[in-house]
């Protein structure tokens, strides 16, 4: 087949493949899915009564049963406390689908993930009130390695408590399905120090590393392994006999562990247990009723006693220390929720809550306290598909039992058009691995801001757009809702940050057009179609060659080499794109547990891609200088060379070249 025919066929294939890919259907936004909690509230006209056991059971039975059925979740465990007592607890569904073992709230042990951070922060405050920790001191004075002095200001425990140390966040290598394979926390922390991206105390960015570092400080200062310290100073005093941080789980609790599941092809598939090196950040396993004891203790300012104090009173924090722990320590703006001393501030229906979510790959939980009402709620689910259900349950609980007037509808005399141009764009959530291979996950966690009609701002996070009105400079109130947003502009750095009302532990930064999800999808689609067309044309040439007598090869040796390099680059480029897509959309636990097999292969392939792309660019120049082919063929070759260079740019920008993360 002549180069001219080769070019013509390439163009036809590209057009036929690109046009469908750019159709509205192919590029349409993902439809929002309704969560069952959004519509399962009581239809009774009677005033809600939290003290009525029948109403509590009816409410949770209806809601959680619907959640389990519709989201394909095997089980859930729940506890509600009020006025120092366990008000309601119940297990739903199965802890073990194969044996039909039911969830029992005072027996079944769930992995509660980041709910365990509250135990770490409680331990920090215990040592603080004893005078053994200074919340304002440089954390380097407490550890046996050194956090680099990237900025003049040192990182303190206050920064760790509020997720403002300025660390990037890596998704790699802190977990395993084999507890024996875990690295001791001190070694892991020393070997995996994240880059410091912002001066401490300025920009919130959720940090598992920061909490694990605080737990290691507890270990170093107390002279006890972290797990033993928590047992001796929190779990045992509170009678939390069915809770542990030990890995593997002690034999007396092992049989009562809830199994985590994924739902595939109509069946629940059990998964191996999840273990982590950073135990203080997410290694706690507990029953719902044990978590109830912890909630009661914090609602009573550090004091716990059995109902009627028949078992005696226990105090794990002084009253003043507990109250300090529950007060705000940092906020991006006083009109937004902020961070207490480890607790996250939330608000709904005019009620202040403090608490923490807990998400692993397979288990999803939330703990929420309503200090003004002396009420606490804990719930946990055991399936990959249950992500989002804990927050949905809390929302439904608040709407039913603590209904309140919606925030006054915003009335703005401001002209948003004056600032719309500066604020519009794509914002990327800053919990990101900026210097490592996890950077490529960034575009998945982005929001878009647009100017709407009537001086409104539209915020889109993948579902229906939310509408906001500017009620003060750079401060926005949701129309028909309680959500608030705040923008902060850093004139010196040229950065714009977006802060969310109920997510004080993170921010989103406005990014350039080449950081957006749309641009990178188009770029990868272009490269994919280009490489695929080369391979299809090459396949056609081979098939046609089987039925025709081949002409004697008249192409120069360099031209034949250039052709071979193009085919090799097309095959390699296509494999790289497919591999990257599988990596990005793959199981997050594979990344957490350090399963780098695919990433290692992609790393070596990316290095080879750099060499082939460089060769193509050089050979494309030579083809024009030496006139190897006719102009259409040289244009086609140059187009593939350009696509190869674009792919290499993509790999380099998103830290996917092997040497960037080895």
Protein Blocks (a to p, Z undefined) as FASTA:
>chain_A
ZZklmmmmmmmmmmmmmmmmmpmklmpccdddddfklmmccfbfbdcdfklmklmmmmmm
mmmmmmmmmnopabdcddddeehiafbdcdehjfblklopacdfklpccdekjmlmmmmm
mmmmmmmmnopacfkbcfklmpcbdcdffbfbdcdfklmmnopnopacdfehiacfbfkl
pccfklmmmmmcccdfbdehkagcddfklmmmmmmmmmmmnopafklmmmmmmmmmnopa
kgcfbdcddfklmmmpccddddeehiacdddddddfklmlomcccdfklmmmmmmmmmng
opacdehilnopadfbdfklmmmmmpcfbdfbfkbccddehiacddeehiacdddddddf
kbccdddddfknopacddddddfklgojlmmmmmmmmmmmmgccdddddddfbdfklmmm
mmgccdddfbdcfkbmklmmmmmmccdddddehhiacddehiacdddddfbghiacdehi
abdcdddddfknopacdddfklmkbccddddfklpmklmmmmmmmmmmmmmmmmmmmmmm
mmmmmmpccdddfbdfklmmmmmmmmmmmmmmmmmmmmmmmmmmmcfklmmnopaklmmm
mmmmmmmmmmmmmmmmmmmmmmmmnomaafklmmmmmmmmmmmmmmmmmmmmnopafklm
ZZ
